[in-house]
Amino acid sequence: MGEIRTFLIADVRDYTRFTHERGDEAAAELAATFAGLVRSGVEARGGTLVELRGDEALAVFGSARRAIRAAVDLDAAFAQATLASPGRPLRVGMGLDAGEAVAVEGGYRGGAVNVAARLSALAGPGEVLATETVAHLARAIEDVRYEPRDPLAVKGIDEPVALVRILCPVCGPADRSAPIRVLIADDHPVVRQGLRGLLGTQAGIDVVGEAEDGSAAVAAADRLAPDVVLMDVVMPEVDGIEALRRIVDRRSQIRIVMLTSYADQRRAMEAVDAGASGFLLKDASPRDVVAAIRAAHRGEAVLHPSVAAGMLAERRRPRPAHAELTARELEVLRLIARGLANKRIAAELHVSERTVKSHVSAILRKLGVADRTQAAMYAVRERLVDPDR
């Protein structure tokens, strides 16, 4: 212990699917190409290839700068190999972290190795994710840029891990010539069939799967790692927006375009706030749907004109004071409006009277009123409670 090392883990995306579709011989050739590129790329930057298991490699470096340079070199090498042999695309995601680790027979054990593995699993094809620790140790590197990403919750670590994406002129998707991989999620078979038929005629777009509800969409996104998901808003079991949240939380690199039959501004804002890259109505033209997929894949946002106009109007509308209340505070406010004292409210909600007093104080402060009577009058005026009850 005591020596800081930087760990790089590279993982070939869709290797199992490639093996199933192309056979063991083609998969063995792909793995051999991957192994040769990783070995030469790591050693050229002074690193050590610790472990190689078909579609995954672990390397260690004594320098964070050399590790980042190696990742950049490897990304360019994978892209070049894909261009040279499109039938055997090297869609590789990489993760880096730095810290102390214990050398054991055949490898290392430690938190930095675990985090690097988690990042490599989250990274999209051609994407390099690193912790801020790695970026801090490496400092500025010519032609390399660090793009902040949302912090990541990692099991066994109390605080979320701060992340960056490694960007440089030669970095980018290893599958530059490969199509955009699309997953369709809709509970109506006829809609899925129509979308698949439409997208099947488009150059550079490949429908890799379908899902009939939100739960299936989350599972398919985990299994297939698509570039873009076309997601219906209203679906059984788990609805589209909840599925959106789960996918974004697990695989933030996946772009999601929501589809719906209704211009519901509230749902549109909910989807965008949850991380959607676009929101389209199902009456959009086929050209608009295809354009939305391509734009989302480029990292751009797409909104149906009527939805965009409604969202702007909604955002400009003043928020009512009770919008600041929590769900529990709204419950307490409604009970206040019914004339219940703190003791009765506590019994209704199965909490302590002290907790109720705390909620009442917060309600008065957030509503900007002086006492319970004014709070009750506000609740009735804003129709938060039935005045005849």
N, C-alpha and C positions, 0 to 999 in steps of 0.2 A: 504494500500500500504506500501511498505518498506520491507516486509519479502520475502526472496527468497525461492521459492518452486520449486521442480522438478516434472514435470508432465510426466506420462507414459500412452500412449494410445496403446492398443492392438486391432488388427482387424483380424477377421477370414477371410481368403481368400476363395473366391468361395462359400460363404454361400448361395447366391441366386441360383446359379447353382445346388448346392447340394440339396437344397430344391426342386427345379424343378425335379431333377432326382430321388431323394429318397423319397420325400413326406414330409408332415408337421410333422408327428410323428418322423421320423428319425432326421429331422432338430431340433426339440424341444429337443431331447436327446443330440444332439451335442452341442446345446446352453447351456443346463444344465451342461454338463461336463465342458465346457469352463468357465461358471460362477463359478462353484465350485472351479476349479483350480485357477482362477484369485483371487477370494476372499481369499482363504487360503494363496496363495503365497504373495499377497500384505500385508495382515495383519501380516504374519510371519516376514516381514522385516520392520514393524513399519509404514506402509503406510495406507492410507485411500482410500477405493473404493468409488469414488464419484458418478460414473454413470455407469450403465450397461444396454445396449440396445441390447439384443440378441447376435449379432455377434461382438459387440464393447464394450470396457471397458475403462474408464478413472480413473486413480488413481493419488493421490498426495502424495508426500513425503517431509519431512522437511530436508532430506539429499540426496544429489546426489549419494553418495556411496550406501546408502540403496536402492535407486531407481534402480541403475545398478545391484546390487545383486538380487533384485526382478526380473528384466528382465531375468537375467541368470537362476534363479530358474524356472521361468515360461517357458522359452524355453525348459529346460530339462523336465519339467512336461508335456508339450504339446507333445514332442517327445515320451515320455514313454507312454502316452495315445494312441498315434497313433500306436505304436508298439503293444500295448495290443489289440487294436480294429482297424485294418486297414480299415474296412468298414466305419468308422467314423473318417477320418483323420482330425486332428486339425492343419491346415496350417495357422499359425498365424504370422503376421508381427507386429513389435513394433517400436514405435518412442518415443524419450525422449527429452525434452528441459527444461531449468531452467530459471526462471526470476520472476518478480513481476506479480501478477495477482489479480484481484478483486473477492472476494468471493460474489457470488450471490445465490439466492435461487435455490437449486438443483445443484450447481456446481461452476465453476470459469469462468471468462472471462479475456482474456489477450493475448498478443503476444506469450507467451511461450506455451499456450494451442494450439493456432493455428498452430505453427510450429511443435509441437509434433504430431498433427493430420496429417499434411502434410507428415511428416516422416513415420508415420505408414502406410499411403496410398502407399508410395513409397517402403517400405521394402518388400522384397520377403518373401515367407514362411520360417519360421525359422530364419529370419534375424532381427537383432536389430540395428536400426540406432539412433544416438544421435548427438546433436550439440557439437561442441568443448567446449562450455560453460559448459556442463554437465561433460565432461571429465576433464576439468580444475578444476572444483569444487571438483570432486571426487578424483583427482590425482591418483597415482598408486594404483591398487588393485591387490592383489595376484591372480594369475591364470587368470587375465583378460588382454586382449590386445586391444589397440585402433588402428584400421586400417583407415587411412585417406581416405576419399571419395571426389569426385568432389563437389565443393560448389553448393549450391542450391539457385536459385532465388525464393524468396517468396514475394507474393503480399503484399504491404504495408511496406516492409523493403527495404531501399535504397541499401544496399550492400548484395551480395550473402552470404548465411549462410554457415559457415564452418562445415563440417560433419565428423563423424567417425563411423565406424562399430564396434560394440562390439563383441569381439571374446574371447572365452575361451574353455578349454578342453571339457566341456559338452555342449557348444553351437553348433549349426548347424541346418540344415534343419529339421523342425519338421516332415517332411514326408520322413524320411530316407528310409522307406520301400516302399514309394509310387513311381510310375513311373515318368520319366522325361516327362513333359508336353510340347508337340511340336505343334507349329502353322506353317502351310505350306502356303506360299504366292507365287503364280505364276499365270500368266494370261492365261496359257494353261491348260484346264481341264484334258487333258490326262496326263500331268506331275503331277498335283496334285493327280490324281487317282493312278498313278504309285508309287509316294512317300508314299501315305497313305497305299497302299498295302504292300510295302516293310517294312515300320515301324510297321505296324500292326502285323508283324510276330516276332518282336523283344521283348524279355523280358525286362521289365523295361522302356518301352517307350510307351507313350499314345498320339496319335494325337488328340488334343482337338478342332481343328478348321482349316478352310481354308479361304484364302482371294484371290480375283481375281485381285487386283491391290494394289498399295501402300497405297492409302487412306483407303481402306478396311482393310489392314494389321494393320495400326495404330489404327483404331477403335477396331479391334479384340484383339490387344495386350492390350488395355485399359480394354476391357470387360473380357477377359479370363485370363490375367496375366500368360502367358505361361512361362516355364523355358527357352525354346530355340525357336527361329524363324528361319525357313529355308526360305530365301528370294531371289526371283529372282531379278537380277539387272535391267533388262529392262522390264518395265511394263507401261501400259497406265495411264493417269491421273497423278498420283504421282509415280515417278520411285522408284526402290528399295533403292537407296542410300539416297534419300531425306526421304523416309519412315524410313530408319534406323536412320537417324539423329533425327527425331521426336520421335521415340520410345525410343532411348537412353536418349533424353532430358527429357522425361516424366517418364520413368521407367528404370533407369540405371542398375537395377539388371537383366534385361532380356538379355540373350546372343543371338546374331544374327549371323548366318552363311549365307553368301551370295552364291548364285548359279548363274552360267552364262554359256552360250555356247561358249564364246570367252575369250581367255587369254589376256584381255586388261589390260596392266600394269597400265595405268593411272587410270582406274576405280578401280582396285584392291587397289592401294595406297589411292585413295579417300575414299574407303570403310573402310579400316583399320584406316585411320586418323579420320574417323567419328565415330569409336567405334565398328566396326565389330569384332567378335571373330574368324571368319574364312572366307575363300574365296575358293570355290571349283568350278571346271568345271563340267558341266553336264555329261561329259564322265567318271567321277570318278566311281569306282566300288561301288556296294551296300555296301560292307564292309567298304569302306572309308567314305561313307555318315553317316553310323551308328556310326563309330568311331569318326567322327567330332562332331556329336551331343553330344556324351558322353564326349568328351574332352572339348567342349565349356561349358557344364554344370559344369565341374570341374574347370572352370576358365582358361583353357588353350587355346592357339591360334592354329589354324589349317590353313595351306595354301597348295593348290595344288602345287606339286613340280615345275611344269613349271612356275606357277605364282610367287612362292618364288624366283626362279632363276632370273626371269625377274625383280622383284622388287629390288633385290640386285644390279643388273646391273644398274638399273635406279637410285638408291640411290647413287651409286658410281660415276655416270656421273656428271661432273661439271655443276652447274646451271648457265644459262646465266644471265648476269647482269640485263636484263629486267624482269627477274622473280621476282625481288624485287619491281617492279612498281605496283601500284594499278591499278584497271581497269580504273579509271579516268585519271591517269597519262599516261597510254598507249594510250588513246584517244587523249590526248594533244600531245604526241610524234608523232602520225601518222599525226596530223594536222601540226605540225612543219615540218615534212618531206615533206608535200605538199607545203611548202613555205608560210604558213599563218602567219601573224603577230599576236601579242597578242590580239589586238583589234578584229581582225576577228575571232580568236579562241574563244574569250569570247562570241561573237555573235552566233557562231555555237553551243556552248554548253550551252548558256543561263545562263552564270555566269558573275561575275564582272571581269574586267581586272586585278584587284589586285589578285583575286583568281588564274587566269591563271599564273601570275608572280610567285606566290608561287609554283604552280605545276611545272613550268619550272625549278625553282631552285632545287626542289627535284629531278627532272629527271636528271639534269646535275650531281648532287651529286651522285645519285645511279648508273648512268652509268659510272661515272668516266671520263667524258669528259669536255672540257673547255668551249665550246660554243654551240649555237644552230646548227651551221653548222655540227659540229662533231656529235651532237645528231641525226640530219637528216641522215647523212651518216651511222650511226649505225643502224637506223631503216631500211634503204634500204638493208644494208648488211645482216641483220638478217631476211629479208623478212617480216617485220612487216607491210609493206605498198607496194602497187604496184608502182614500180619505173617509170612506164610509165604514171601514172595518173596525 
